[in-house]
Amino acid sequence: IGETAVTQELWQAVMGYNPSCFLGKLKPVEKVSWDDCQKFIKKLNQLTGKQFRLPTEAEWEYAARGGKKGKGHMYAGSQVLDEVAWYRDNSNQHTHPVKQKLYNELHIYDMSGNVLEWCEDLYGKYYHGAQLNPKGATTGSKHVIRGGSWSSNENFCCISNRSHANPTFYSYSIGLRLVL
């Protein structure tokens, strides 16, 4: 999984344009729909010959929790949100360059704040029993969004927070992270 969210610099290099509202080459790209992310990934894969994709919801949460090195933090890398995330109380209502806050146990940045992140999975209710690498819903029209953003309050920055949106929806607070 990517160390950071996809930056505006990378999006611009691949797509030839920058859809973001809060400009800065090292800031995460935002204002991208799930459909836009799929176009970006297809083009990136053609350019690199690699197989990038969005993370599944299970992959995203495993990485945010620090994998096997996780310490049970409420936020990705800390019990103190200000240490690891840009959110409503400290962001000045805009995104910030990646890697400005502490990383989590897997050296991954900004999973609890800066921008929310699209996941590959369709949104559905969680199965309450134990599962190994769950695959997500098999039906539905909305995709999972994880993390917190510059506009989120503390409660919405917890690792367990999840939301969803239609694949054509975009927002100033939603970006993406890649898996290879």
Disulfide bonds with the S-S distance in Angstrom:
none
